[in-house]
Structures are given as C-alpha cells and as structure tokens.
Amino acid sequence: MGSLSIGHWLIVLLIVLLIFGTKKLRNLGGDLGSAIKNFKQAMKEGETEGKDAAGQITAADSKPTGSDATRQNEKI
C-alpha cells in the first residue's frame, strides 16, 4: 500500500506520455541535459577562478593599511 510496484509506474508513464506527448518529453530531456552540462561547466570555472584569486597576492595586498599601518609605525 505504501510503495508503488512496477505496474503502477508503467501506468503513470503511459498517462504522462498521453498528456505531454513524446516530442515535448524529448525536448524536456534535452533541455535538462544541457542545463546540467552548463551547471557543471560553471562549477569548474568557479573553482579555477577561486584558485587563481587565492594564488595571486600582490605586494600592495600585503601592505598594512589604516589603523594597522599606524600601529606598525608606533612600534618602530
């Protein structure tokens, strides 16, 4: 009663095919596949940008600014 058997799933699939038709389902599958592909590509690009940003520390970034610079001058 709680789970659906294979027969139930076949009936559900038949009803979905009758309502939407095979062409719409095929287009939906293609759209879903391209969306997943684009998502994976964006995740890879984000990882490489994060690694590049972490590895590029310039001399200007390492200089103290504001109150940190004042504290270092007071120590000298």
Secondary structure, DSSP 8 states (H G I E B T S, - for coil): --S--HHHHHHHHHHHHHHHHHHHHHHHHHHHHHHHHHHHHHHHHHHHHHHHHHH---HHHHS--THHHHHHHHH-
